Amino acid sequence: MTKFLLAVHVIAAILAIGPVAVAASMFPPVARRAAAAGPDATDATDATDATASLHLLHRICRVYAVVGVVVPVFGFATASRMGVLGSPWLIVSIALTALAAVVLGALVLPAQSALLEGSAGPGRSARLAMATGLFNLLWAAVTVLMIVRPGSTTGA
């Protein structure tokens, strides 16, 4: 059962967190391109394509953020079965995962919405890129902790 839970946890992390990381990273450059095109762009198709891309990227981030809840659920189940819930590396991973969720929910998604609504102020795209980078860095740290697992007996 532990192997099944671990497999679901890893597959969910790849399929749920990966798309959020990629789509969120793509959003700021596309937003800058859309802003540069402006409402009176010479090629209206470029502005329309950029806007459609922004909406799609934001939707991917929102939907997969919800789907991503599966990752910690199966992570807790796996850790419980393995008897490592009190391990320091796991506690740090849980804290970093929670922080990544807060960054996504409180910074990235609202900033994307503000840019889509046109209510974002100057420099909002740069702040969004920074928040997205932080989100991705947190997940990279969690991934490293999950692979290295200080004190692991796997020999890896």
Secondary structure, 3 states (H helix, E strand, C coil): CHHHHHHHHHHHHHHHHHHHHHHHHHHHHHHHHHHHHCCCCCCHHHHHHHHHHHHHHHHHHHHHHHHCCHHHHHHHHHHHHHCCCCCHHHHHHHHHHHHHHHHHHHHHHHHHHHHHHCCCCCCHHHHHHHHHHHHHHHHHHHHHHHHHCCCCCCCC
